[in-house]
Amino acid sequence: MTAALLELLVDRGETLAVAESLTGGMVAAEITAAPGASRAFRGSVTAYATDLKRDLLGVDGALLEERGAVDEDVARAMARGVRTALGTSWGLSTTGVAGPEPQDGREVGTVYAAVAGPHGEAVCRELSFDGDRAQIRRQSVRSALGLLHGELAGNERGKGKEQDGGKGCLQP
């Protein structure tokens, strides 16, 4: 899947940046493992600490204070923020709770992945995983890349913008 999404980006002359929290760089590692990734992948920001989400990615401090870092609007803001910060066509983000304890009122296994595209809108998917910390993180990487692939393929079919226009977080 990673090679296919990179090929879609390259074919269209578009680029990608990633903002990660719970995945701690694993999405970027998966992307850069694909041969030729540098043709479309610009880089990533691992904003594990909440203040970095605010300071590096431009996530609204009041939003973080009110809802915490594990939130659909935070995921969208992270995707938009990394897209802007790294000057790319697309931004992909992950935020969530890998455990061992709940965080921000969210249960272990709660994850949000978001994609912001060329039109500035963002789509988010709320995910729920079982398993240990490592399993949750691996599943998060696969799901985030799947969301991005779906958005790229949807745009390829001529939709012209992200599927849900950023109006709500899709649930599995």
C-alpha positions in Angstrom: 0.0 0.0 0.0 2.8 2.4 0.8 4.4 2.1 -2.6 1.0 2.6 -4.2 0.2 5.8 -2.3 3.7 7.2 -3.1 3.2 6.4 -6.8 -0.1 8.3 -6.7 1.6 11.3 -5.2 4.5 11.2 -7.7 2.2 10.8 -10.7 0.4 13.9 -9.6 3.4 15.9 -8.6 2.2 16.1 -5.0 4.1 15.8 -1.7 3.4 14.4 1.8 4.4 15.3 5.3 3.4 13.4 8.5 2.7 14.6 12.1 2.8 11.8 14.6 2.1 11.4 18.3 1.4 7.9 19.5 3.1 6.3 16.5 6.4 8.1 17.4 7.8 8.1 13.9 6.6 4.7 12.8 4.4 6.2 9.9 7.4 8.1 8.6 9.6 5.0 8.9 7.1 2.9 7.0 7.0 5.5 4.2 10.7 5.9 4.0 11.2 2.1 3.8 9.6 2.2 0.3 12.1 2.7 -2.5 11.8 6.2 -4.1 10.0 7.7 -1.1 12.0 10.9 -1.4 10.2 11.7 -4.7 7.1 12.6 -2.7 7.8 12.4 1.1 9.2 15.7 2.5 9.5 14.8 6.2 7.7 14.4 9.5 7.3 16.0 12.9 7.0 13.7 15.9 5.1 15.9 18.3 4.8 13.5 21.2 4.4 16.2 23.8 1.3 18.3 23.8 3.1 21.6 23.8 4.9 20.6 20.6 1.5 20.0 18.9 0.8 23.6 19.8 4.2 25.2 19.1 5.4 23.2 16.1 2.1 22.3 14.4 -0.1 25.2 15.3 -2.8 23.3 17.1 -4.9 25.7 19.1 -3.8 25.8 22.7 -7.3 26.3 24.0 -8.5 23.2 22.1 -5.7 21.2 23.6 -6.5 22.6 27.1 -10.2 21.8 26.7 -10.1 18.4 25.1 -6.6 17.1 25.4 -4.3 15.8 22.7 -6.5 12.7 21.9 -9.2 14.4 19.8 -10.5 14.4 16.3 -10.1 18.2 15.9 -6.5 17.9 17.2 -5.8 15.2 14.6 -7.2 17.5 11.9 -5.2 20.5 13.1 -2.0 18.3 13.2 -2.5 17.2 9.6 -3.1 20.8 8.5 -0.2 22.1 10.6 2.4 19.6 9.2 1.2 20.3 5.7 1.7 24.0 6.2 5.0 23.7 8.2 6.6 21.4 5.6 5.0 23.0 2.6 3.4 19.9 1.2 0.2 19.0 -0.8 -0.9 16.5 1.8 -0.6 16.1 5.6 -1.2 12.9 7.6 -1.5 12.8 11.4 -1.9 10.3 14.2 -2.8 10.9 17.8 -4.2 8.5 20.4 -3.7 6.3 23.4 -1.4 3.3 23.1 -1.4 2.6 26.8 -0.9 1.4 29.4 -3.3 3.9 30.9 -6.2 6.0 29.6 -5.4 9.6 28.6 -7.5 12.7 28.2 -10.6 10.7 29.1 -10.0 8.3 26.3 -9.6 4.6 26.6 -6.5 2.7 25.6 -6.7 1.8 21.9 -8.5 5.1 20.9 -6.8 6.6 17.9 -7.5 9.4 15.5 -5.9 9.6 12.1 -6.4 12.6 9.8 -5.5 13.7 6.3 -5.4 17.3 5.1 -5.3 17.7 1.3 -4.6 20.4 -1.2 -7.9 22.2 -0.6 -7.1 22.7 3.1 -10.0 20.5 4.3 -9.3 17.5 6.5 -10.9 14.1 7.0 -10.5 12.2 10.2 -11.1 8.6 11.2 -11.7 7.5 14.8 -10.2 4.1 15.4 -10.5 1.6 18.2 -7.9 -1.1 18.7 -7.3 -4.0 21.1 -4.0 -5.3 22.0 -0.8 -4.2 23.7 1.0 -1.0 23.1 3.0 -2.3 20.2 0.0 -3.8 18.5 -2.0 -0.6 18.9 0.8 1.4 17.4 1.3 -1.0 14.4 -2.4 -1.0 13.7 -2.5 2.8 13.9 0.3 3.0 11.2 -1.6 0.7 8.8 -4.9 2.5 9.3 -3.4 6.0 8.9 -1.7 4.9 5.6 -5.0 3.3 4.5 -6.9 6.5 5.2 -4.3 8.5 3.2 -4.5 6.0 0.3 -8.2 6.2 0.3 -8.2 10.0 0.1 -5.6 10.0 -2.6 -7.5 7.4 -4.6 -10.7 9.4 -4.1 -9.1 12.5 -5.3 -7.7 10.5 -8.3 -11.2 9.7 -9.3 -11.9 13.4 -9.6 -13.7 14.2 -6.4 -11.5 17.3 -6.1 -11.6 17.4 -2.3 -11.5 15.1 0.7 -14.4 12.7 1.1 -16.1 14.1 4.2 -14.9 17.7 3.9 -13.7 17.6 7.5 -17.2 17.8 9.0 -17.0 14.8 11.3 -14.7 12.0 12.3 -15.6 8.8 10.5 -15.9 5.8 12.7 -15.0 2.3 11.6 
